[in-house]
Amino acid sequence: MAYKITDDCISCGACAAECPVGCISEGDGKYVINADECLDCGSCAGACPVSAPVADE
């Protein structure tokens, strides 16, 4: 199950820098995760200062 980034995102880019497969990119007003490439590792969630990346259930 992939992660998603909530509207709490402050567009700091910390999550993108931590993603081991590079599936996070800057979107319109917040970063977005390509669900097809996400490994569900949680690295992005650990790096985010506002806990915006969450498991997409």
N, C-alpha and C positions, 0 to 999 in steps of 0.2 A: 504494500500500500504506500503510495507516494505521499510526500509532504506537500503542503500548500502554504502560502504566505497570506496572512490575514491583513485587513486594512490597518492594523496597528503598525505596519512597516513604516520606518522613517527614512528609507532609501539610503542607508549608510553604506551598504555593500559588504558588510561583515560576513553575511551568509554566503555570498557568491565567492568570496576569497577562501572559504573553508570547504566548499563543495569539491569532493574528490573527482567527480566526473564532469564538472562544469555545466551542470544543467540549470543553473540559476542565472537569470539575466535581468537587466533593468527594463522594467515595463513602464506603463503610463501611470506615474505617481507612486509606484511601489515595485519592488522586485517580484519576479514570477519564477516558478519552478516548472520545468518541462516534465510532466508526470511520466512520460514514456521513458525518460532517461534516469529518473530518480531511483537511487538504490535503497531508499528508506533507512539510511544510516544514522540520521539525526545530527550530523555534524553542523548543519545550518542552525538548528534549534539551539545548540550549545553555544554558538558564536553570537547569536542575536541579543543585543542589549534590551530589547523590548518584547522578547518571546513571540515574535510574529510568525515564525515557521511552526506549523502544527501538523500532526499526522492527519491526513485526509481520510476520514472514516466513511 
